[in-house]
């Protein structure tokens, strides 16, 4: 298996783990009484961070992603928003 295939395999495994986290997060938000639209928006934002940013150039588990929030918010997220505009 080459390096790219190994990277893709690891990302696939983490995306499955991340889906469990997102489902739990969604249920927690719903239990707090948030409206479905708000829950969906928060989950979309978290998904973008853990499934796109943390897996962009290296494989970083969501639990280890807290150290990367600053880079995400100060550069990567803003660049992605500007590209969408």
PyMOL Python script that loads the backbone (N, CA, C, O; Angstrom):
from pymol import cmd

cmd.read_pdbstr("""\
ATOM      1  N   UNK A   1       0.853  -1.180   0.000  1.00  0.00           N
ATOM      2  CA  UNK A   1       0.000   0.000   0.000  1.00  0.00           C
ATOM      3  C   UNK A   1       0.893   1.234   0.000  1.00  0.00           C
ATOM      4  O   UNK A   1       1.830   1.337   0.791  1.00  0.00           O
ATOM      5  N   UNK A   2       0.587   2.174  -0.903  1.00  0.00           N
ATOM      6  CA  UNK A   2       1.405   3.381  -0.942  1.00  0.00           C
ATOM      7  C   UNK A   2       0.955   4.384   0.127  1.00  0.00           C
ATOM      8  O   UNK A   2      -0.043   4.176   0.817  1.00  0.00           O
ATOM      9  N   UNK A   3       1.698   5.447   0.240  1.00  0.00           N
ATOM     10  CA  UNK A   3       1.450   6.438   1.287  1.00  0.00           C
ATOM     11  C   UNK A   3       0.062   7.075   1.181  1.00  0.00           C
ATOM     12  O   UNK A   3      -0.613   7.268   2.191  1.00  0.00           O
ATOM     13  N   UNK A   4      -0.361   7.399  -0.046  1.00  0.00           N
ATOM     14  CA  UNK A   4      -1.668   8.017  -0.237  1.00  0.00           C
ATOM     15  C   UNK A   4      -2.793   7.049   0.133  1.00  0.00           C
ATOM     16  O   UNK A   4      -3.765   7.449   0.773  1.00  0.00           O
ATOM     17  N   UNK A   5      -2.672   5.806  -0.257  1.00  0.00           N
ATOM     18  CA  UNK A   5      -3.699   4.810   0.070  1.00  0.00           C
ATOM     19  C   UNK A   5      -3.795   4.618   1.580  1.00  0.00           C
ATOM     20  O   UNK A   5      -4.887   4.457   2.124  1.00  0.00           O
ATOM     21  N   UNK A   6      -2.655   4.635   2.248  1.00  0.00           N
ATOM     22  CA  UNK A   6      -2.640   4.510   3.705  1.00  0.00           C
ATOM     23  C   UNK A   6      -3.323   5.718   4.354  1.00  0.00           C
ATOM     24  O   UNK A   6      -4.096   5.569   5.300  1.00  0.00           O
ATOM     25  N   UNK A   7      -3.031   6.906   3.840  1.00  0.00           N
ATOM     26  CA  UNK A   7      -3.667   8.133   4.323  1.00  0.00           C
ATOM     27  C   UNK A   7      -5.181   8.049   4.149  1.00  0.00           C
ATOM     28  O   UNK A   7      -5.926   8.348   5.081  1.00  0.00           O
ATOM     29  N   UNK A   8      -5.638   7.648   2.976  1.00  0.00           N
ATOM     30  CA  UNK A   8      -7.077   7.540   2.703  1.00  0.00           C
ATOM     31  C   UNK A   8      -7.734   6.496   3.608  1.00  0.00           C
ATOM     32  O   UNK A   8      -8.857   6.698   4.070  1.00  0.00           O
ATOM     33  N   UNK A   9      -7.057   5.406   3.860  1.00  0.00           N
ATOM     34  CA  UNK A   9      -7.587   4.366   4.745  1.00  0.00           C
ATOM     35  C   UNK A   9      -7.754   4.901   6.161  1.00  0.00           C
ATOM     36  O   UNK A   9      -8.777   4.666   6.804  1.00  0.00           O
ATOM     37  N   UNK A  10      -6.741   5.625   6.647  1.00  0.00           N
ATOM     38  CA  UNK A  10      -6.815   6.209   7.982  1.00  0.00           C
ATOM     39  C   UNK A  10      -7.936   7.251   8.065  1.00  0.00           C
ATOM     40  O   UNK A  10      -8.647   7.322   9.067  1.00  0.00           O
ATOM     41  N   UNK A  11      -8.089   8.050   7.018  1.00  0.00           N
ATOM     42  CA  UNK A  11      -9.148   9.063   6.998  1.00  0.00           C
ATOM     43  C   UNK A  11     -10.532   8.400   7.032  1.00  0.00           C
ATOM     44  O   UNK A  11     -11.435   8.874   7.722  1.00  0.00           O
ATOM     45  N   UNK A  12     -10.686   7.323   6.297  1.00  0.00           N
ATOM     46  CA  UNK A  12     -11.968   6.621   6.276  1.00  0.00           C
ATOM     47  C   UNK A  12     -12.325   6.106   7.666  1.00  0.00           C
ATOM     48  O   UNK A  12     -13.474   6.213   8.093  1.00  0.00           O
ATOM     49  N   UNK A  13     -11.357   5.557   8.363  1.00  0.00           N
ATOM     50  CA  UNK A  13     -11.570   5.058   9.731  1.00  0.00           C
ATOM     51  C   UNK A  13     -11.972   6.212  10.649  1.00  0.00           C
ATOM     52  O   UNK A  13     -12.911   6.089  11.435  1.00  0.00           O
ATOM     53  N   UNK A  14     -11.259   7.332  10.544  1.00  0.00           N
ATOM     54  CA  UNK A  14     -11.552   8.478  11.416  1.00  0.00           C
ATOM     55  C   UNK A  14     -12.888   9.125  11.084  1.00  0.00           C
ATOM     56  O   UNK A  14     -13.571   9.617  11.982  1.00  0.00           O
ATOM     57  N   UNK A  15     -13.269   9.132   9.833  1.00  0.00           N
ATOM     58  CA  UNK A  15     -14.583   9.696   9.483  1.00  0.00           C
ATOM     59  C   UNK A  15     -15.711   8.886  10.123  1.00  0.00           C
ATOM     60  O   UNK A  15     -16.732   9.448  10.520  1.00  0.00           O
ATOM     61  N   UNK A  16     -15.529   7.587  10.222  1.00  0.00           N
ATOM     62  CA  UNK A  16     -16.521   6.749  10.915  1.00  0.00           C
ATOM     63  C   UNK A  16     -16.553   7.079  12.405  1.00  0.00           C
ATOM     64  O   UNK A  16     -17.627   7.211  12.990  1.00  0.00           O
ATOM     65  N   UNK A  17     -15.379   7.214  13.017  1.00  0.00           N
ATOM     66  CA  UNK A  17     -15.306   7.611  14.428  1.00  0.00           C
ATOM     67  C   UNK A  17     -15.940   8.986  14.616  1.00  0.00           C
ATOM     68  O   UNK A  17     -16.682   9.212  15.571  1.00  0.00           O
ATOM     69  N   UNK A  18     -15.642   9.893  13.701  1.00  0.00           N
ATOM     70  CA  UNK A  18     -16.169  11.247  13.797  1.00  0.00           C
ATOM     71  C   UNK A  18     -17.685  11.276  13.687  1.00  0.00           C
ATOM     72  O   UNK A  18     -18.339  12.100  14.326  1.00  0.00           O
ATOM     73  N   UNK A  19     -18.246  10.385  12.884  1.00  0.00           N
ATOM     74  CA  UNK A  19     -19.700  10.351  12.747  1.00  0.00           C
ATOM     75  C   UNK A  19     -20.361   9.978  14.068  1.00  0.00           C
ATOM     76  O   UNK A  19     -21.421  10.502  14.408  1.00  0.00           O
ATOM     77  N   UNK A  20     -19.735   9.077  14.808  1.00  0.00           N
ATOM     78  CA  UNK A  20     -20.258   8.720  16.129  1.00  0.00           C
ATOM     79  C   UNK A  20     -20.237   9.948  17.037  1.00  0.00           C
ATOM     80  O   UNK A  20     -21.208  10.219  17.743  1.00  0.00           O
ATOM     81  N   UNK A  21     -19.136  10.682  17.017  1.00  0.00           N
ATOM     82  CA  UNK A  21     -19.032  11.903  17.825  1.00  0.00           C
ATOM     83  C   UNK A  21     -20.087  12.924  17.412  1.00  0.00           C
ATOM     84  O   UNK A  21     -20.727  13.541  18.263  1.00  0.00           O
ATOM     85  N   UNK A  22     -20.264  13.099  16.116  1.00  0.00           N
ATOM     86  CA  UNK A  22     -21.255  14.064  15.630  1.00  0.00           C
ATOM     87  C   UNK A  22     -22.675  13.655  16.025  1.00  0.00           C
ATOM     88  O   UNK A  22     -23.488  14.505  16.389  1.00  0.00           O
ATOM     89  N   UNK A  23     -22.969  12.366  15.953  1.00  0.00           N
ATOM     90  CA  UNK A  23     -24.293  11.891  16.361  1.00  0.00           C
ATOM     91  C   UNK A  23     -24.530  12.155  17.847  1.00  0.00           C
ATOM     92  O   UNK A  23     -25.618  12.574  18.243  1.00  0.00           O
ATOM     93  N   UNK A  24     -23.514  11.909  18.660  1.00  0.00           N
ATOM     94  CA  UNK A  24     -23.632  12.159  20.100  1.00  0.00           C
ATOM     95  C   UNK A  24     -23.764  13.650  20.385  1.00  0.00           C
ATOM     96  O   UNK A  24     -24.546  14.054  21.245  1.00  0.00           O
ATOM     97  N   UNK A  25     -23.007  14.461  19.669  1.00  0.00           N
ATOM     98  CA  UNK A  25     -23.072  15.911  19.837  1.00  0.00           C
ATOM     99  C   UNK A  25     -24.459  16.428  19.442  1.00  0.00           C
ATOM    100  O   UNK A  25     -25.041  17.263  20.134  1.00  0.00           O
ATOM    101  N   UNK A  26     -24.969  15.929  18.340  1.00  0.00           N
ATOM    102  CA  UNK A  26     -26.298  16.317  17.879  1.00  0.00           C
ATOM    103  C   UNK A  26     -27.361  15.965  18.923  1.00  0.00           C
ATOM    104  O   UNK A  26     -28.227  16.782  19.235  1.00  0.00           O
ATOM    105  N   UNK A  27     -27.290  14.757  19.455  1.00  0.00           N
ATOM    106  CA  UNK A  27     -28.258  14.330  20.469  1.00  0.00           C
ATOM    107  C   UNK A  27     -28.154  15.207  21.708  1.00  0.00           C
ATOM    108  O   UNK A  27     -29.172  15.551  22.309  1.00  0.00           O
ATOM    109  N   UNK A  28     -26.945  15.570  22.094  1.00  0.00           N
ATOM    110  CA  UNK A  28     -26.743  16.418  23.264  1.00  0.00           C
ATOM    111  C   UNK A  28     -27.348  17.805  23.025  1.00  0.00           C
ATOM    112  O   UNK A  28     -28.032  18.346  23.893  1.00  0.00           O
ATOM    113  N   UNK A  29     -27.093  18.370  21.852  1.00  0.00           N
ATOM    114  CA  UNK A  29     -27.659  19.683  21.531  1.00  0.00           C
ATOM    115  C   UNK A  29     -29.179  19.635  21.540  1.00  0.00           C
ATOM    116  O   UNK A  29     -29.835  20.540  22.056  1.00  0.00           O
ATOM    117  N   UNK A  30     -29.730  18.583  20.970  1.00  0.00           N
ATOM    118  CA  UNK A  30     -31.189  18.431  20.955  1.00  0.00           C
ATOM    119  C   UNK A  30     -31.743  18.324  22.375  1.00  0.00           C
ATOM    120  O   UNK A  30     -32.806  18.864  22.681  1.00  0.00           O
ATOM    121  N   UNK A  31     -31.004  17.617  23.242  1.00  0.00           N
ATOM    122  CA  UNK A  31     -31.460  17.463  24.628  1.00  0.00           C
ATOM    123  C   UNK A  31     -31.463  18.786  25.383  1.00  0.00           C
ATOM    124  O   UNK A  31     -32.158  18.937  26.387  1.00  0.00           O
ATOM    125  N   UNK A  32     -30.683  19.736  24.893  1.00  0.00           N
ATOM    126  CA  UNK A  32     -30.627  21.072  25.501  1.00  0.00           C
ATOM    127  C   UNK A  32     -31.711  21.990  24.956  1.00  0.00           C
ATOM    128  O   UNK A  32     -31.819  23.147  25.362  1.00  0.00           O
ATOM    129  N   UNK A  33     -32.512  21.467  24.034  1.00  0.00           N
ATOM    130  CA  UNK A  33     -33.643  22.235  23.520  1.00  0.00           C
ATOM    131  C   UNK A  33     -33.351  23.104  22.317  1.00  0.00           C
ATOM    132  O   UNK A  33     -34.174  23.947  21.960  1.00  0.00           O
ATOM    133  N   UNK A  34     -32.206  22.925  21.680  1.00  0.00           N
ATOM    134  CA  UNK A  34     -31.915  23.723  20.491  1.00  0.00           C
ATOM    135  C   UNK A  34     -32.802  23.286  19.337  1.00  0.00           C
ATOM    136  O   UNK A  34     -33.183  22.120  19.240  1.00  0.00           O
ATOM    137  N   UNK A  35     -33.123  24.218  18.476  1.00  0.00           N
ATOM    138  CA  UNK A  35     -33.950  23.939  17.312  1.00  0.00           C
ATOM    139  C   UNK A  35     -33.155  23.114  16.299  1.00  0.00           C
ATOM    140  O   UNK A  35     -31.931  23.230  16.232  1.00  0.00           O
ATOM    141  N   UNK A  36     -33.833  22.292  15.520  1.00  0.00           N
ATOM    142  CA  UNK A  36     -33.148  21.428  14.538  1.00  0.00           C
ATOM    143  C   UNK A  36     -32.206  22.192  13.602  1.00  0.00           C
ATOM    144  O   UNK A  36     -31.119  21.705  13.292  1.00  0.00           O
ATOM    145  N   UNK A  37     -32.607  23.372  13.153  1.00  0.00           N
ATOM    146  CA  UNK A  37     -31.747  24.159  12.265  1.00  0.00           C
ATOM    147  C   UNK A  37     -30.442  24.556  12.962  1.00  0.00           C
ATOM    148  O   UNK A  37     -29.372  24.523  12.355  1.00  0.00           O
ATOM    149  N   UNK A  38     -30.540  24.928  14.233  1.00  0.00           N
ATOM    150  CA  UNK A  38     -29.354  25.309  15.007  1.00  0.00           C
ATOM    151  C   UNK A  38     -28.458  24.099  15.242  1.00  0.00           C
ATOM    152  O   UNK A  38     -27.237  24.193  15.115  1.00  0.00           O
ATOM    153  N   UNK A  39     -29.053  22.981  15.578  1.00  0.00           N
ATOM    154  CA  UNK A  39     -28.290  21.739  15.785  1.00  0.00           C
ATOM    155  C   UNK A  39     -27.538  21.388  14.504  1.00  0.00           C
ATOM    156  O   UNK A  39     -26.347  21.079  14.544  1.00  0.00           O
ATOM    157  N   UNK A  40     -28.226  21.434  13.382  1.00  0.00           N
ATOM    158  CA  UNK A  40     -27.624  21.090  12.092  1.00  0.00           C
ATOM    159  C   UNK A  40     -26.451  22.020  11.770  1.00  0.00           C
ATOM    160  O   UNK A  40     -25.412  21.566  11.292  1.00  0.00           O
ATOM    161  N   UNK A  41     -26.618  23.310  12.031  1.00  0.00           N
ATOM    162  CA  UNK A  41     -25.548  24.282  11.742  1.00  0.00           C
ATOM    163  C   UNK A  41     -24.314  24.020  12.605  1.00  0.00           C
ATOM    164  O   UNK A  41     -23.188  24.033  12.107  1.00  0.00           O
ATOM    165  N   UNK A  42     -24.534  23.781  13.904  1.00  0.00           N
ATOM    166  CA  UNK A  42     -23.398  23.486  14.791  1.00  0.00           C
ATOM    167  C   UNK A  42     -22.699  22.194  14.361  1.00  0.00           C
ATOM    168  O   UNK A  42     -21.471  22.124  14.340  1.00  0.00           O
ATOM    169  N   UNK A  43     -23.479  21.186  14.023  1.00  0.00           N
ATOM    170  CA  UNK A  43     -22.893  19.914  13.593  1.00  0.00           C
ATOM    171  C   UNK A  43     -22.143  20.065  12.270  1.00  0.00           C
ATOM    172  O   UNK A  43     -21.092  19.455  12.079  1.00  0.00           O
ATOM    173  N   UNK A  44     -22.680  20.874  11.360  1.00  0.00           N
ATOM    174  CA  UNK A  44     -21.976  21.133  10.098  1.00  0.00           C
ATOM    175  C   UNK A  44     -20.632  21.802  10.350  1.00  0.00           C
ATOM    176  O   UNK A  44     -19.631  21.450   9.727  1.00  0.00           O
ATOM    177  N   UNK A  45     -20.611  22.766  11.263  1.00  0.00           N
ATOM    178  CA  UNK A  45     -19.352  23.456  11.582  1.00  0.00           C
ATOM    179  C   UNK A  45     -18.338  22.510  12.209  1.00  0.00           C
ATOM    180  O   UNK A  45     -17.160  22.534  11.852  1.00  0.00           O
ATOM    181  N   UNK A  46     -18.788  21.680  13.140  1.00  0.00           N
ATOM    182  CA  UNK A  46     -17.878  20.723  13.782  1.00  0.00           C
ATOM    183  C   UNK A  46     -17.395  19.704  12.754  1.00  0.00           C
ATOM    184  O   UNK A  46     -16.217  19.347  12.740  1.00  0.00           O
ATOM    185  N   UNK A  47     -18.290  19.241  11.902  1.00  0.00           N
ATOM    186  CA  UNK A  47     -17.915  18.285  10.859  1.00  0.00           C
ATOM    187  C   UNK A  47     -16.848  18.873   9.943  1.00  0.00           C
ATOM    188  O   UNK A  47     -15.889  18.189   9.585  1.00  0.00           O
ATOM    189  N   UNK A  48     -17.009  20.117   9.569  1.00  0.00           N
ATOM    190  CA  UNK A  48     -16.022  20.787   8.717  1.00  0.00           C
ATOM    191  C   UNK A  48     -14.649  20.790   9.384  1.00  0.00           C
ATOM    192  O   UNK A  48     -13.634  20.556   8.727  1.00  0.00           O
ATOM    193  N   UNK A  49     -14.621  21.054  10.684  1.00  0.00           N
ATOM    194  CA  UNK A  49     -13.349  21.078  11.415  1.00  0.00           C
ATOM    195  C   UNK A  49     -12.736  19.680  11.510  1.00  0.00           C
ATOM    196  O   UNK A  49     -11.556  19.501  11.209  1.00  0.00           O
ATOM    197  N   UNK A  50     -13.524  18.693  11.924  1.00  0.00           N
ATOM    198  CA  UNK A  50     -12.931  17.372  12.185  1.00  0.00           C
ATOM    199  C   UNK A  50     -12.773  16.508  10.933  1.00  0.00           C
ATOM    200  O   UNK A  50     -11.891  15.650  10.888  1.00  0.00           O
ATOM    201  N   UNK A  51     -13.609  16.718   9.921  1.00  0.00           N
ATOM    202  CA  UNK A  51     -13.535  15.870   8.724  1.00  0.00           C
ATOM    203  C   UNK A  51     -12.818  16.517   7.545  1.00  0.00           C
ATOM    204  O   UNK A  51     -12.398  15.820   6.621  1.00  0.00           O
ATOM    205  N   UNK A  52     -12.676  17.824   7.564  1.00  0.00           N
ATOM    206  CA  UNK A  52     -11.965  18.502   6.486  1.00  0.00           C
ATOM    207  C   UNK A  52     -10.621  19.048   6.963  1.00  0.00           C
ATOM    208  O   UNK A  52      -9.566  18.660   6.460  1.00  0.00           O
ATOM    209  N   UNK A  53     -10.674  19.946   7.933  1.00  0.00           N
ATOM    210  CA  UNK A  53      -9.433  20.571   8.392  1.00  0.00           C
ATOM    211  C   UNK A  53      -8.463  19.566   9.024  1.00  0.00           C
ATOM    212  O   UNK A  53      -7.297  19.498   8.634  1.00  0.00           O
ATOM    213  N   UNK A  54      -8.943  18.793   9.994  1.00  0.00           N
ATOM    214  CA  UNK A  54      -8.040  17.881  10.710  1.00  0.00           C
ATOM    215  C   UNK A  54      -7.541  16.731   9.836  1.00  0.00           C
ATOM    216  O   UNK A  54      -6.561  16.073  10.186  1.00  0.00           O
ATOM    217  N   UNK A  55      -8.191  16.485   8.724  1.00  0.00           N
ATOM    218  CA  UNK A  55      -7.756  15.405   7.836  1.00  0.00           C
ATOM    219  C   UNK A  55      -7.195  15.940   6.520  1.00  0.00           C
ATOM    220  O   UNK A  55      -6.995  15.177   5.575  1.00  0.00           O
ATOM    221  N   UNK A  56      -6.946  17.221   6.457  1.00  0.00           N
ATOM    222  CA  UNK A  56      -6.530  17.844   5.194  1.00  0.00           C
ATOM    223  C   UNK A  56      -5.134  17.399   4.746  1.00  0.00           C
ATOM    224  O   UNK A  56      -4.978  16.887   3.638  1.00  0.00           O
ATOM    225  N   UNK A  57      -4.153  17.584   5.568  1.00  0.00           N
ATOM    226  CA  UNK A  57      -2.788  17.246   5.154  1.00  0.00           C
ATOM    227  C   UNK A  57      -2.155  16.151   6.005  1.00  0.00           C
ATOM    228  O   UNK A  57      -1.137  15.570   5.628  1.00  0.00           O
ATOM    229  N   UNK A  58      -2.757  15.880   7.139  1.00  0.00           N
ATOM    230  CA  UNK A  58      -2.319  14.775   7.986  1.00  0.00           C
ATOM    231  C   UNK A  58      -3.545  14.255   8.724  1.00  0.00           C
ATOM    232  O   UNK A  58      -4.589  14.907   8.754  1.00  0.00           O
ATOM    233  N   UNK A  59      -3.409  13.094   9.308  1.00  0.00           N
ATOM    234  CA  UNK A  59      -4.544  12.476   9.980  1.00  0.00           C
ATOM    235  C   UNK A  59      -4.470  12.819  11.469  1.00  0.00           C
ATOM    236  O   UNK A  59      -3.599  12.339  12.195  1.00  0.00           O
ATOM    237  N   UNK A  60      -5.414  13.669  11.901  1.00  0.00           N
ATOM    238  CA  UNK A  60      -5.460  14.087  13.297  1.00  0.00           C
ATOM    239  C   UNK A  60      -6.824  13.708  13.850  1.00  0.00           C
ATOM    240  O   UNK A  60      -7.855  14.103  13.304  1.00  0.00           O
ATOM    241  N   UNK A  61      -6.827  12.948  14.923  1.00  0.00           N
ATOM    242  CA  UNK A  61      -8.083  12.547  15.552  1.00  0.00           C
ATOM    243  C   UNK A  61      -8.751  13.772  16.182  1.00  0.00           C
ATOM    244  O   UNK A  61      -8.079  14.705  16.622  1.00  0.00           O
ATOM    245  N   UNK A  62     -10.086  13.747  16.216  1.00  0.00           N
ATOM    246  CA  UNK A  62     -10.844  14.863  16.780  1.00  0.00           C
ATOM    247  C   UNK A  62     -10.421  15.165  18.209  1.00  0.00           C
ATOM    248  O   UNK A  62     -10.321  16.327  18.602  1.00  0.00           O
ATOM    249  N   UNK A  63     -10.174  14.121  18.978  1.00  0.00           N
ATOM    250  CA  UNK A  63      -9.786  14.311  20.379  1.00  0.00           C
ATOM    251  C   UNK A  63      -8.451  15.052  20.501  1.00  0.00           C
ATOM    252  O   UNK A  63      -8.176  15.672  21.529  1.00  0.00           O
ATOM    253  N   UNK A  64      -7.632  14.988  19.464  1.00  0.00           N
ATOM    254  CA  UNK A  64      -6.332  15.664  19.470  1.00  0.00           C
ATOM    255  C   UNK A  64      -6.362  17.001  18.723  1.00  0.00           C
ATOM    256  O   UNK A  64      -5.325  17.644  18.557  1.00  0.00           O
ATOM    257  N   UNK A  65      -7.545  17.414  18.276  1.00  0.00           N
ATOM    258  CA  UNK A  65      -7.647  18.594  17.436  1.00  0.00           C
ATOM    259  C   UNK A  65      -7.674  19.926  18.153  1.00  0.00           C
ATOM    260  O   UNK A  65      -7.564  20.968  17.506  1.00  0.00           O
ATOM    261  N   UNK A  66      -7.818  19.928  19.470  1.00  0.00           N
ATOM    262  CA  UNK A  66      -7.935  21.189  20.208  1.00  0.00           C
ATOM    263  C   UNK A  66      -6.730  22.105  19.989  1.00  0.00           C
ATOM    264  O   UNK A  66      -6.875  23.327  19.973  1.00  0.00           O
ATOM    265  N   UNK A  67      -5.567  21.533  19.823  1.00  0.00           N
ATOM    266  CA  UNK A  67      -4.367  22.343  19.609  1.00  0.00           C
ATOM    267  C   UNK A  67      -4.340  23.019  18.243  1.00  0.00           C
ATOM    268  O   UNK A  67      -3.486  23.868  17.989  1.00  0.00           O
ATOM    269  N   UNK A  68      -5.263  22.651  17.367  1.00  0.00           N
ATOM    270  CA  UNK A  68      -5.276  23.172  16.006  1.00  0.00           C
ATOM    271  C   UNK A  68      -6.408  24.173  15.754  1.00  0.00           C
ATOM    272  O   UNK A  68      -6.547  24.685  14.643  1.00  0.00           O
ATOM    273  N   UNK A  69      -7.202  24.447  16.764  1.00  0.00           N
ATOM    274  CA  UNK A  69      -8.347  25.357  16.598  1.00  0.00           C
ATOM    275  C   UNK A  69      -7.893  26.755  16.198  1.00  0.00           C
ATOM    276  O   UNK A  69      -8.536  27.389  15.361  1.00  0.00           O
ATOM    277  N   UNK A  70      -6.820  27.241  16.766  1.00  0.00           N
ATOM    278  CA  UNK A  70      -6.329  28.582  16.456  1.00  0.00           C
ATOM    279  C   UNK A  70      -6.013  28.745  14.978  1.00  0.00           C
ATOM    280  O   UNK A  70      -6.412  29.735  14.365  1.00  0.00           O
ATOM    281  N   UNK A  71      -5.305  27.792  14.404  1.00  0.00           N
ATOM    282  CA  UNK A  71      -4.973  27.847  12.972  1.00  0.00           C
ATOM    283  C   UNK A  71      -6.245  27.759  12.137  1.00  0.00           C
ATOM    284  O   UNK A  71      -6.386  28.461  11.136  1.00  0.00           O
ATOM    285  N   UNK A  72      -7.161  26.905  12.546  1.00  0.00           N
ATOM    286  CA  UNK A  72      -8.423  26.744  11.823  1.00  0.00           C
ATOM    287  C   UNK A  72      -9.203  28.054  11.794  1.00  0.00           C
ATOM    288  O   UNK A  72      -9.641  28.489  10.729  1.00  0.00           O
ATOM    289  N   UNK A  73      -9.378  28.677  12.941  1.00  0.00           N
ATOM    290  CA  UNK A  73     -10.179  29.893  13.023  1.00  0.00           C
ATOM    291  C   UNK A  73      -9.468  31.124  12.462  1.00  0.00           C
ATOM    292  O   UNK A  73     -10.110  32.013  11.903  1.00  0.00           O
ATOM    293  N   UNK A  74      -8.154  31.175  12.608  1.00  0.00           N
ATOM    294  CA  UNK A  74      -7.444  32.387  12.188  1.00  0.00           C
ATOM    295  C   UNK A  74      -7.099  32.401  10.708  1.00  0.00           C
ATOM    296  O   UNK A  74      -6.864  33.469  10.142  1.00  0.00           O
ATOM    297  N   UNK A  75      -7.065  31.247  10.075  1.00  0.00           N
ATOM    298  CA  UNK A  75      -6.669  31.242   8.676  1.00  0.00           C
ATOM    299  C   UNK A  75      -7.552  30.345   7.801  1.00  0.00           C
ATOM    300  O   UNK A  75      -8.186  30.818   6.858  1.00  0.00           O
ATOM    301  N   UNK A  76      -7.585  29.082   8.113  1.00  0.00           N
ATOM    302  CA  UNK A  76      -8.197  28.092   7.224  1.00  0.00           C
ATOM    303  C   UNK A  76      -9.687  28.318   7.045  1.00  0.00           C
ATOM    304  O   UNK A  76     -10.172  28.310   5.914  1.00  0.00           O
ATOM    305  N   UNK A  77     -10.418  28.515   8.113  1.00  0.00           N
ATOM    306  CA  UNK A  77     -11.863  28.708   8.041  1.00  0.00           C
ATOM    307  C   UNK A  77     -12.202  29.968   7.264  1.00  0.00           C
ATOM    308  O   UNK A  77     -13.102  29.955   6.425  1.00  0.00           O
ATOM    309  N   UNK A  78     -11.499  31.041   7.531  1.00  0.00           N
ATOM    310  CA  UNK A  78     -11.752  32.309   6.852  1.00  0.00           C
ATOM    311  C   UNK A  78     -11.449  32.177   5.371  1.00  0.00           C
ATOM    312  O   UNK A  78     -12.197  32.700   4.545  1.00  0.00           O
ATOM    313  N   UNK A  79     -10.376  31.495   5.016  1.00  0.00           N
ATOM    314  CA  UNK A  79     -10.052  31.285   3.596  1.00  0.00           C
ATOM    315  C   UNK A  79     -11.137  30.480   2.910  1.00  0.00           C
ATOM    316  O   UNK A  79     -11.515  30.785   1.778  1.00  0.00           O
ATOM    317  N   UNK A  80     -11.640  29.462   3.576  1.00  0.00           N
ATOM    318  CA  UNK A  80     -12.691  28.621   2.991  1.00  0.00           C
ATOM    319  C   UNK A  80     -13.975  29.427   2.793  1.00  0.00           C
ATOM    320  O   UNK A  80     -14.656  29.263   1.780  1.00  0.00           O
ATOM    321  N   UNK A  81     -14.306  30.282   3.735  1.00  0.00           N
ATOM    322  CA  UNK A  81     -15.500  31.114   3.629  1.00  0.00           C
ATOM    323  C   UNK A  81     -15.368  32.089   2.456  1.00  0.00           C
ATOM    324  O   UNK A  81     -16.325  32.300   1.711  1.00  0.00           O
ATOM    325  N   UNK A  82     -14.196  32.674   2.296  1.00  0.00           N
ATOM    326  CA  UNK A  82     -13.970  33.622   1.207  1.00  0.00           C
ATOM    327  C   UNK A  82     -14.075  32.949  -0.144  1.00  0.00           C
ATOM    328  O   UNK A  82     -14.584  33.551  -1.089  1.00  0.00           O
ATOM    329  N   UNK A  83     -13.612  31.729  -0.260  1.00  0.00           N
ATOM    330  CA  UNK A  83     -13.681  30.987  -1.510  1.00  0.00           C
ATOM    331  C   UNK A  83     -15.130  30.703  -1.874  1.00  0.00           C
ATOM    332  O   UNK A  83     -15.481  30.719  -3.054  1.00  0.00           O
ATOM    333  N   UNK A  84     -15.980  30.442  -0.882  1.00  0.00           N
ATOM    334  CA  UNK A  84     -17.393  30.144  -1.117  1.00  0.00           C
ATOM    335  C   UNK A  84     -18.160  31.385  -1.555  1.00  0.00           C
ATOM    336  O   UNK A  84     -19.190  31.267  -2.219  1.00  0.00           O
ATOM    337  N   UNK A  85     -17.680  32.562  -1.198  1.00  0.00           N
ATOM    338  CA  UNK A  85     -18.418  33.806  -1.494  1.00  0.00           C
ATOM    339  C   UNK A  85     -18.386  34.148  -2.970  1.00  0.00           C
ATOM    340  O   UNK A  85     -18.956  35.158  -3.382  1.00  0.00           O
TER     341      UNK A  85
END
""", "prot")
cmd.dss("prot")
cmd.show_as("cartoon", "prot")
cmd.util.cbc("prot")
cmd.orient("prot")
